[in-house]
Amino acid sequence: MNFKHSLLGALALVCLSQGAEAANRPKGWVTICKEGASCSVAANTNVAFGRADQFIYKVLSGSFICSEATFGSKIAGGVNECSVASATSSSSSAPSSSSSSSKSSSSSSSTPSSSSSSKSSSSSSSSNAACKPGAISGTVDCGGITVGTSCDGQSESQQAVFNLADGAVLKNVHIKAGGGADGIHCQGNCTLENVVWDGVCEDAATMHGGSGKVMKVIGGSATLADDKIFQHNGKGSTINLSNFQTYQRVQRLWASCGNCSSNGGPRYFVANGVTMNGPVTKPDGTAGYVLRLNSNYGDKATVRNMRIKGYSVGNPKVCVQAIGVQPGEAQVNNGEFWNTAYCDISKSDVTSF
């Protein structure tokens, strides 16, 4: 009996230890309500939604429902919680009968939010003192400040606001409207976590890294893009988006370079949990498209769980296969494709809301 009791006690300790490893709130944060309940926070409060050390972040104000509808995505596998940093004031009330009726000052289609599905980023290896335009190496956490330079329309000669070295990580920053220049350049492996473009200038970010390199975009959002949000130049590299959002009008989410010097491929794009909260059109109002790749260079786009406001099949076109060319030649678009070797996207992967 004593042995059995000891064994059961040891097993209980193991289970408690395993449960403690996967918290339902970021370290140092407190739960304000559980999924389905109504919460209230002060103006412009960063709120985490999730469980098991996986969180989506969004800046909210006032009352809101702790729900997938509010945060735009869901951590599967159990009941999620909404939490805030321990010093933040908040309140909660009984669960709502319908999470789809939730409202917050940050959830409209014209207002961007910061979000992330990664593990808590409440700690980092550097302070926002290092968060200034120019070269970035190592990990820089900007702490939510706004940074920018200038914007010369669609000029291709603009400098990047941030130039990320191979292995760099940039977190929690707003790129100001009218100051986005040529956005962020990634020279190798890089991570953009909780980066919010309050207004895209030429492009939001460009991948220059070569074969085997990956640009990870975790959470964040971009508002109003007259051209594309993500420009992909580096041959053999990947851009990987998770839980990213767009607001207001954008012409394109991602494009593989159509006529780069010594153009070629392949280039890879992977997206899971992207929400487009506004129209996909050119500045003149004519139709844009979500993705464009060069099938002749072996590019591939893989998309799951994409939501587009007001979407119907073909409007906008989602994955356009094109023929990439060399400088001075005209790229040819061959139209929208589904379930090909290049467009790994099914119609069920794209939904309207």
C-alpha positions in Angstrom: 0.0 0.0 0.0 2.8 2.4 0.9 4.5 1.7 -2.4 1.3 2.2 -4.3 0.6 5.5 -2.5 4.1 6.6 -3.3 3.8 5.7 -6.9 0.4 7.5 -7.2 1.9 10.5 -5.5 4.9 10.6 -7.9 2.6 10.4 -10.9 0.5 13.3 -9.6 3.6 15.4 -9.2 4.6 14.6 -12.8 1.2 15.6 -14.1 1.3 18.8 -12.1 4.8 19.6 -13.4 3.7 19.0 -17.0 0.6 21.2 -16.5 2.8 24.0 -15.1 5.0 23.9 -18.2 2.1 25.0 -20.4 0.6 28.2 -18.9 -2.7 29.7 -20.1 -1.2 33.2 -19.8 2.2 34.8 -20.6 4.6 34.9 -17.7 3.9 37.8 -15.4 0.3 38.3 -16.8 -3.0 37.7 -15.1 -6.2 36.2 -16.5 -9.1 38.6 -16.7 -11.7 36.3 -18.2 -12.1 33.0 -20.0 -13.3 32.3 -23.5 -16.9 33.4 -24.1 -16.9 36.0 -21.3 -17.1 39.8 -21.5 -13.9 41.6 -20.4 -13.1 45.3 -20.0 -9.7 47.0 -20.2 -8.3 50.5 -20.2 -7.6 52.3 -23.5 -5.0 50.7 -25.8 -4.2 47.6 -23.6 -2.3 44.7 -25.1 -4.4 41.6 -24.4 -3.3 38.0 -24.9 -5.8 35.3 -26.0 -4.8 31.6 -25.8 -3.7 28.7 -23.8 -0.9 26.2 -23.4 1.8 28.8 -23.9 0.4 29.8 -27.3 -1.0 33.3 -27.6 -2.5 35.8 -30.0 -2.1 39.4 -29.0 -4.3 42.4 -29.8 -4.5 46.0 -28.6 -8.0 46.6 -27.3 -9.9 49.3 -25.5 -13.0 49.1 -23.3 -15.4 46.1 -23.4 -14.9 43.1 -25.6 -15.7 39.4 -25.8 -12.9 37.0 -25.1 -13.4 35.0 -28.3 -12.1 33.9 -31.7 -14.2 36.6 -33.3 -12.4 39.3 -31.4 -8.9 38.1 -32.0 -9.3 36.7 -35.5 -8.0 33.2 -34.7 -8.1 30.5 -32.1 -5.7 28.3 -30.2 -7.3 24.8 -30.5 -7.6 22.1 -27.9 -9.3 23.7 -24.9 -10.8 26.7 -23.3 -8.7 29.8 -24.0 -8.2 32.7 -21.6 -7.7 36.5 -22.0 -4.9 38.0 -19.9 -3.1 41.3 -19.5 0.1 42.4 -17.9 -0.3 42.3 -14.1 -0.2 46.1 -13.7 -3.0 46.6 -16.2 -6.5 47.4 -14.8 -9.4 45.3 -16.1 -12.7 43.7 -15.3 -14.9 40.9 -16.5 -18.5 39.7 -16.4 -20.6 36.7 -17.3 -20.0 34.8 -20.6 -21.7 36.2 -23.6 -24.4 34.3 -25.4 -22.8 35.2 -28.8 -19.2 36.0 -29.3 -19.9 37.2 -32.8 -21.4 40.4 -31.4 -18.2 41.5 -29.7 -17.0 45.0 -30.2 -13.8 46.9 -29.4 -12.1 50.0 -30.5 -9.5 48.0 -32.3 -11.6 45.4 -34.1 -13.0 47.4 -36.9 -11.7 46.8 -40.4 -10.1 50.2 -40.5 -7.9 49.9 -37.4 -4.8 47.7 -37.3 -3.9 45.6 -34.3 -0.8 43.8 -33.0 -1.1 40.1 -32.9 1.0 37.0 -32.5 0.5 33.3 -32.3 4.0 32.7 -30.9 4.9 32.1 -27.3 4.9 35.1 -25.0 7.3 37.8 -26.1 7.2 39.7 -22.8 10.9 39.4 -22.5 13.7 40.1 -25.0 17.4 40.4 -25.3 17.4 44.1 -25.9 15.4 47.2 -25.0 13.8 49.7 -27.4 16.9 51.9 -27.1 18.2 49.9 -30.0 15.0 50.4 -32.0 15.9 53.0 -34.5 16.1 53.1 -38.3 19.1 51.3 -39.9 20.8 48.0 -39.4 19.4 45.5 -37.0 21.2 42.4 -35.7 20.4 40.0 -32.8 17.0 40.6 -31.1 15.5 44.0 -30.8 12.2 44.5 -28.9 10.8 47.9 -29.6 8.3 47.8 -26.9 5.4 49.0 -29.1 7.0 52.4 -30.1 6.4 53.9 -33.6 9.4 54.3 -35.9 9.6 55.7 -39.5 11.6 57.8 -41.9 10.0 59.1 -45.1 7.9 58.0 -48.0 8.5 58.8 -51.7 5.5 57.1 -53.1 6.4 54.0 -55.2 10.1 55.0 -55.8 12.3 51.9 -55.9 15.3 53.8 -54.8 14.2 54.4 -51.2 16.1 53.0 -48.3 14.7 50.5 -45.9 13.6 51.7 -42.5 15.2 48.6 -40.9 17.8 46.3 -42.6 17.9 43.0 -40.8 21.1 41.0 -40.8 21.0 37.2 -41.0 19.4 35.8 -37.8 17.9 39.1 -36.7 14.6 39.3 -34.8 12.5 42.5 -34.7 9.6 42.7 -32.3 6.7 44.9 -31.2 7.1 48.0 -33.4 4.8 50.2 -35.5 6.1 51.6 -38.8 4.4 55.0 -39.1 2.1 56.0 -41.9 4.0 58.3 -44.3 7.3 57.0 -43.0 7.6 53.5 -44.2 10.0 54.1 -47.1 11.0 50.7 -48.5 9.9 49.0 -45.4 12.0 46.2 -43.8 14.7 44.3 -45.7 15.7 40.8 -44.6 19.2 39.7 -45.7 18.9 36.1 -44.5 17.0 34.3 -41.8 14.9 36.8 -39.9 11.8 37.1 -37.7 9.3 39.9 -37.7 7.0 39.5 -34.6 4.2 41.8 -33.8 5.3 44.4 -36.5 2.5 46.8 -37.5 2.7 48.9 -40.6 0.3 51.8 -39.9 0.6 52.7 -43.6 2.6 50.8 -46.3 4.8 53.0 -48.5 6.6 51.2 -51.3 6.6 47.7 -49.8 6.2 46.6 -46.2 9.0 44.0 -46.3 11.4 42.5 -48.8 13.1 39.1 -48.6 16.6 39.2 -50.0 17.9 36.1 -48.2 19.1 33.3 -50.5 18.7 29.5 -50.7 17.3 27.9 -47.5 16.7 31.3 -45.7 13.4 32.0 -44.1 11.6 35.3 -43.2 9.1 34.5 -40.4 6.2 37.0 -40.0 4.4 36.2 -36.7 1.3 38.3 -36.0 1.2 42.0 -36.8 -0.7 43.8 -39.6 -0.4 46.2 -42.5 -2.7 49.0 -43.6 -3.3 50.4 -47.1 -0.8 49.1 -49.7 -0.8 50.7 -53.1 1.5 48.0 -54.4 2.4 44.8 -52.5 2.9 44.1 -48.8 5.6 41.4 -49.1 8.1 41.5 -52.0 10.1 38.3 -52.5 13.5 38.6 -54.3 15.8 36.0 -52.8 15.9 32.8 -54.9 15.5 29.6 -52.9 14.1 31.4 -49.8 10.8 31.3 -48.0 8.4 33.9 -46.5 6.3 32.3 -43.8 3.2 34.2 -42.4 1.2 33.2 -39.4 -1.8 35.2 -37.9 -1.2 38.3 -40.0 -3.9 40.8 -40.9 -4.4 43.5 -43.5 -6.6 46.6 -43.2 -8.2 49.0 -45.7 -7.3 48.6 -49.4 -4.3 46.5 -50.5 -3.3 45.6 -54.1 -1.4 42.4 -53.3 -0.4 40.5 -50.2 2.7 38.8 -51.7 4.5 38.7 -55.0 7.6 36.9 -56.3 9.8 39.3 -58.3 8.6 39.4 -61.9 11.7 41.0 -63.6 14.6 41.0 -61.1 18.1 41.1 -62.4 19.2 37.5 -63.0 15.7 36.5 -62.2 15.0 32.9 -61.3 13.7 30.7 -58.5 12.2 28.9 -56.8 10.7 31.1 -54.1 8.4 29.8 -51.5 5.5 31.4 -49.7 3.6 29.8 -46.8 0.7 31.4 -44.9 -1.6 30.2 -42.2 -4.2 32.3 -40.5 -4.1 35.4 -42.7 -7.1 37.8 -42.4 -7.7 40.5 -45.0 -10.1 43.1 -43.5 -10.5 45.3 -46.6 -10.7 45.2 -50.4 -8.0 43.8 -52.6 -7.8 46.4 -55.4 -5.4 48.7 -57.2 -5.4 52.4 -56.4 -7.7 53.1 -59.3 -10.3 50.6 -57.9 -9.7 47.9 -60.4 -9.2 44.3 -59.2 -5.9 43.3 -57.6 -5.0 39.8 -56.5 -3.7 38.2 -53.3 -0.6 36.3 -54.5 1.5 36.2 -57.7 4.2 33.7 -58.4 6.4 32.6 -61.3 5.5 29.0 -62.3 8.3 28.9 -64.9 10.8 29.3 -62.0 9.2 26.7 -59.8 7.7 29.1 -57.2 5.2 27.7 -54.8 2.6 29.2 -52.5 1.0 27.2 -49.7 -2.0 28.8 -48.0 -4.3 27.6 -45.3 -7.0 29.3 -43.2 -7.2 32.6 -45.2 -10.2 34.9 -44.5 -11.1 37.8 -46.9 -13.8 40.3 -46.1 -16.6 40.1 -48.7 -14.8 37.4 -50.7 -16.4 35.3 -53.5 -14.6 32.8 -55.7 -12.6 34.8 -58.3 -13.1 38.1 -56.5 -10.4 38.8 -55.8 -8.2 36.3 -57.6 -6.2 34.5 -54.9 -3.2 32.7 -56.5 -2.1 34.0 -59.9 0.5 32.0 -61.9 2.7 34.1 -64.0 5.8 33.8 -66.3 8.8 35.5 -64.7 11.1 37.4 -67.0 14.4 39.3 -67.1 14.7 43.1 -66.7 13.2 45.0 -69.6 10.8 42.2 -70.5 7.1 42.1 -69.8 5.8 39.6 -67.2 2.8 37.6 -68.3 0.0 36.6 -65.9 -1.7 33.3 -66.8 -4.7 33.7 -64.4 -5.9 32.2 -61.2 -5.1 28.6 -60.3 -6.1 26.1 -57.5 -4.5 22.9 -56.4 -1.5 22.9 -58.7 2.2 22.2 -58.0 2.6 26.0 -57.7 -0.6 27.1 -56.1 -1.1 24.7 -53.2 -4.4 26.2 -52.2 -7.9 24.7 -52.2 -11.1 26.8 -52.5 -11.9 25.6 -49.0 -8.8 27.2 -47.7 -10.2 30.7 -48.4 -13.4 31.9 -46.7 -15.5 35.1 -46.6 -16.6 37.0 -43.6 
